[in-house]
Amino acid sequence: RIHHYSVSEVSKCLRNSFCNLFYSFIQNNKFPPNIFAVIKFIIFQN
């Protein structure tokens, strides 16, 4: 039987993964903890 994850479970998992990646990204790149600057950087990189 396939387990059907609820939307909230999936989004929570994705959010946690994203936050972990985000945090390590900031740590590795020695960014100031300015979320908006980092988001802007990520958006304009792509």
N, C-alpha and C positions, 0 to 999 in steps of 0.2 A: 504493500500500500504506500502510495506517495503521500507524504505529509504536506498539507497545504498550509504554508505560513500565512499568517494574517498580515495585512498591509502594515499595521503598526509594528509588528515584529521585524519585518523586513526593513522598514524605514529606520527603526531604532538601530538595527545592526549596521546599516549603511552609514547612519549618522555617526555611530561610534567608530567605525572604521575610518571614516573621513576625518573625524576629530583626531584620531591617533596619527594618521598620516600627516595631517595639518600640523600637529604639534611637533612631530619629528622633523618635518620640513622646516619649520621655524627654527628649531634647535640646531639643525645641521647647517642652515644658512645664516645663523646668527642675526636673524631679523629682529628689529624691535617688536615688541608684542602689540603692534598696531594692526588689528585684524583687517581693517579696511585697506591699508597699504598693501598687505600681503595678498588680499583678494584681488585688488586692482592689478598687482604684479602678475598673479596667476592668469587672470583674464586676458591681459594684454600680451602675455607671452605666447598664447595660443593663436 
